[in-house]
Amino acid sequence: MEHTFASSYGVPYVGKYAPPECEFNSVIIEWTVTVAGRQFDRLAEMYLGDIEVWRTSTAEPTTSGIIFRYRKDLSMYLSLWKSPQDIIFSLNNVYDSTYTGAFNTTLVATFSHGSAAPAHADLILPISPELGSKGQPSIFTLPGDNATVDQVIPLNVTHATVSIAATGQSNEEFWYTNALQSDVDTFDATVGSLIGYGPFREVQLFVDGLMAGVAWPFPIIFTGGVAPGFWRPIVGIDAYDLRDYEIDITPFLPYLLDGKPHSFAIKVVGVDDNGGNGPATLSEDSINSYWLVSGKLFLFYGSEPYTGTHEAPVISSSPLVHTTSSFTASNGTNQTLSYSVTAQRSHTVKSSFGSWAQSLDYTNTGYLGEQGLFQKNTQKTAGTSAGVLKSAPSFSNTLSYTYPITVNTTYSFSGSNTTIEASLDRGLQMSSSGRPDLSTYTLVSGPMALDTRQIGHASYSNKPNDSYSFGDMDQTFSERSYGTDYSRHVKSNNLTIIYDESG
């Protein structure tokens, strides 16, 4: 693909793919982008037909121009690469006299064959609007769309996972800093209404109305997020490669292997704090606009069709959500707001094919001071999952992950000028016993461990015709996968790398 995304809202790149005339079991893509001028960060997705295979975002350019490049292993979609496909690449961009940056892109795929390749799904089915035949991205917008599809599962499937891409945009981009809905008018006299529905989100998967599993999202920060000076040139964790969340539905297979259509639905819910302190509920009505979601089923075949009974699995799921909030006032004007959300969930699905279990914990404490001009949020999400699969023992695995984040922002206004002073401390830690296939979440096959952290400070000012943002970032990264250790420590200051050591 060679394509320029200028005025490209609703106008994706559409091309034809034919498999190369060679034997291959590995597909690596490389995306190269040049852009100059003024432009926001933009979300982008790549599709093979109706199936989203990669979600990414762009760097914000400088006036003189930048180049950025990303390589990604897409071998988990091998069964799709083996047949002709429509390639659809969506990058919604505004290009005019104000936003002058057009993204000049090149996408190259390299096909190779190795003797020890990961396992791959025999069939991949979409959980999407299936708009590929119309040359449009197959993605749901929530709230608004009904993110539900029907699929028939082949009778010889022994292992199945669902992979979900879910990203908050607009008033849901910084969902982890949102105030409780009952507090949105606390500073109406000074900074206006706050964005509400609380700082907790849950992505849910249902099979025929039965909860199959959940994902508690990682707080993605794009390259213009909070203050752009953080992310030049070090980008936020996962900003170039937004991980899919994985839910193992193998325990559902005895129920699904009946040759009939079954529904698969994705939902995103937020917090209904019920008007005050105490227990809260989760609701599809308690999110703002908007989330972009899609999913796919990865199906692995066995040697014989299933001929057993079709009972639904035994499901145990217990969400607990609690909120608190308080404020202080002086001379009739609200000065501070403190709030918190805690959540726990244990979820287990069992059948004759095995079991899959999740355990998740979440806390977020928020504080707004200076009549709403200062905000601090400290959040931690931790979770584990474990699959014990009788029908496909080699796919049994465990996963644990944590992602803490603390964000501070102070706003000030002078005439038409807005300034932001910001700091953040965030991380991502995960470890997995691994599976024989290539995971859309860990991004590797087999056991792995990852630990990365970003600490930074940034300033932003948007004086008319003279906006700027400077900052510093310190990132450490270590990973062990495929029997190899890799580590790197990078520091940047005001657009320049000042330290870079790897091992």
Secondary structure, 3 states (H helix, E strand, C coil): CEEEECCCCCCCEEEEECCCCCCCCEEEEEEEEEECCCCCCCEEEEEECCEEEEEEECCCCCCCCEEEEEEEECHHHHHHHCCCEEEEEEECCCCCCCCCCCEEEEEEEEEECCCCCCECCCEEEEECCCCHHHCCCCCEEECCCCCEEEEECCCCEEEEEEEEEEEECHHHCCHHHCCCHHHCCCCCCCCCCCCCCCCCCEEEEEECCEEEEEECCCCCCCCCCCCHHHHCCCCCCCCCCCCCEEEECHHHHHHHCCCCEEEEEEEEEEEECCCCCEECEEECCCCCCCEEEEEEEEEEECCCCCCCCCCCCEEEEEEEEEEEEEEEEECCEEEEEEEEEEEEEEEEEEECCEEEEEEEEEEEEEEEEHHHCEEEEEEEEEEEEEEEECCCHHHCEEEEEEEEEEEEEEEEEECCEEEEEEEEEEEEEEEECCCCECCCCCCCCCCEEEEEEEEEEEEEEEECCEEEEEEEEEEEEEEEECCEEEEEEEEEECCEEEEEEEC
